[in-house]
Amino acid sequence: MSREEREENEGWNSPSQTLRSSREIGFEFSLVSLQILRMKHSLTVAGLLLFVFTSLAADTNIYHVGPSSPSASTRQGWIDLNKNGKKDTYEDPSRPVASRVNDLLKRMTLDEKIGQLWQVNYGKDPDKRFAAKLKRGEISSFLDGSALIESPVMRNKLQHITVEQSRLGIPVILGHDVIHGFRTVFPISLAQACVWEPDLFQRTQTIAAREAAAAGIDWTFAPMVDLARDPRWGRIAEGFGEDPWLGALDAAASVRGFQGITPGGIAGPDHVVACMKHYVGYGAAEGGRDYNTTEISEFTLRNFYLPQFKAGVDAGAWTVMSAFNELSGMPASASRHTLTEILRGEWHFPGYVISDWGAVGELVDHGVAADTAAAARQGLTAGVDMEMVSTTYPDTLAQQVKAGKIPLAVVDEAVRRVLTVKFEKGLFDHPYTDETRCQTAFLQPDAIALAREAAAESCVLLKNENGTLPVSRETKKIALIGPFADDAEELVGPWSSRAHVSDIVSLADGIRAKLPAGVQLTVARGCAIIENGKARRHLDTSGKIREQPTGTNEIADAVAVAGAADAVVMVLGEPRDWSGEDGSRSTLGLSGRQQELFDAVTATGKPVIVVLFNGRPLAVPEIQKKAAAVLEAWFPGVQGGNGVADVLFGDIDPAGRLTTTFPNSVGQVPFYYNHFNTGRPGTGDYKGNYADGPTAPLYPFGYGLTYTKFDYGKVRLDAPAVKPGGTLTAHLLLANVGSRAGTETVQLYIRALAGSAGPRPVRELKGFRKIPLQPGESRDVAFTLSTNDLGYYDTKGNWLVEPGKYQLWIAKDSASGELAEFEVQK
Ligand code: BGC
């Protein structure tokens, strides 16, 4: 049964599809507030929690409220989880986590242990459907894809059942996909990565965590850190792009945003547990088809696919998700090599691994497990501690342990990891979420401001002939043409989480809000996003909407609107549900009849500004050729219209840089800047270039223009050679020679000319600086590299820094810059 069918059967919808209307939410909130009002009029939140706690205590007699302290309020108490009237070690918040875990493990039956290794999906009426299992301690976690999760009421109900009515009172942990925002949906991760500011991820994920936690979520299945080199693969939208070094910085920053930066901060009420996914190699799916096989050499795995995961683990990520794909002959969810030898053995990851949705059960489909018992055995012994949704663990583990097929110690170890994270998250000491917070937590002014800033900053200016952009303040008539011009809901991208259509600012609205009186904006759809009455995902109904095919005169009407305007902005792209999970494409152009629309409008001879909304690099050489200006705006989130308008009208200068290569045609992919040199590099015969089209990219990694112009001086090195362990500084004079202020993203690339354990890429990003300069201003830009930055992994995971010749560029992108050379001495 497919995921969608399963969800339908259970009466719920996938996370990326479902939204509740604000009216329903308001209703639920008002019920909560009414109850609260009845209880007491002027309670503070802390006081309210205390009140709830003590009133529960009266009912159940398991809640013991300790001395209150302004910072900790009810968290000073303890809960008699096993209802024996004593404060046992595992119930005592003052004891170290390891002691609490040991104490609890000793008290657990085999069935209770196995219960900790299973996550179920929330579905409809989970408190009724799962009550019996919860009381028996057979469920560790809920995965929520349902609309209910905009309020924590149901989550608390489930928690009350398990805490108060199960033997040991082990709390559940509630997980949900919060990928690029919760109610405040930010630009897709690929867009945010183009800002080249890992700190932005920390800021956006801090807000995503705050909103999600207010809705009762403890754990997010993010960040998605899969390296992707193939834009056919729709999940390229969810990650950071094709560079492992930059991706590692973004991964670590995202983890800090979700989990907090202070030690123990994860237990704070505004933070959620992060989950690094999809471990590992998922982004290399053959043919760009989601879930497809991957073949990745150990050398490439170590140097390109693993570093982002390692960075997230080093930043303290408490969980990791095992991927769906086969990885070089073994499903990633049964790979002891990656899950245990590398993750635990080499990196000392202390948390737990959850499978992707049904991935343990799918070991049978992969053809490596003969039956569900074998699947469970393979998954668990490889290192998958918790099974998501499929039921091989609850169905078979107990029997297999009793039959001696799986050592009890393996089960104990997995349970220990799960309990450790639950203790660290503070669930045993404060299992309930404050039900009032979500009334005010969403779409706060700081969240909206950041969403607008992120939408603007992640725009990448791809072309700007004759200073077409920014739109001149003298313009009196603007034509806004294209199916994305006034379509708000497409802007939130594939993981829209809990966005509501009414929260989203379309580009037409963003522009309208900016126009002074007397300036006319005319909007013409021109054509449908997709044709032939095909369906695309609708945010507010959870279902699909039938797209209205392009009407007979629509293209002609748009041409007429363009003809009458002083400035023509075309808003083109691909539907949001063509990227994200199961969003693979076999072509990379505009969807539907948009190319025809573009050709018709440009045939008027008017300079056309194109804004692109899409979740992947598109192959659009015709747009590059014929448009006067091209602005890549990705799926920019709820404030997309405002942020993109800020850039179009020059209130914010475009500063984004691509983190994925844009191909000229789909035939060029997979395509990435940091490839190996091969034995036959270059152009000409017998060099492996294409006979029927360009071999070069449409836009290279690192590319992006500004509204001003920067000149790069000559690179100067402070020494021609460096000793192992030493440092080297490279300088360059950067000058703003244009007429506007602007920020340049100066990039540092290196190349090691020989690697004894394997070839080194033709270029590797090793640094960047964002330099704001006024017109006429210049500045010395310096990068200091230590020889350790020049290393790479051998197939055993050793970091090698080798003597020899190196090249270096300080450049505006991966395809330009003047070469300098240096040596690392023996
Ligand atoms: C996706 C994961 C996601 C999980 C839970 C899976 O289908 O591959 O990325 O976290 O569902 O929703």
Boltz pocket constraint, residues with backbone or C-beta under 6 A from the ligand:
constraints:
  - pocket:
      binder: B
      contacts: [[A, 15], [A, 143], [A, 145], [A, 177], [A, 221], [A, 277], [A, 356], [A, 357], [A, 581]]
      max_distance: 6.0
